């Protein structure tokens, strides 16, 4: 029985590490895009771009609220 638990944990750990790598890659891409001002020059920015960033921020806020138990996820 002990070996089975170790195997189950190994599979879970491998899946966890895989998902973490996936998240890390997404965060790195977002960080690079943000550093490049979301591929916009100051002259190009319009209200639609503001709306797009508001949408991105709301999606990220849902994630951070869940991860840090804030907002609607607060205890």
Secondary structure, 3 states (H helix, E strand, C coil): CHHHHHHHHHHHHHHHHHHHHHHHHHHHHHHHHHHCHHHCCCCCCCHHHHHHHHHHHHHHHHHHHHHHCCHHHCC
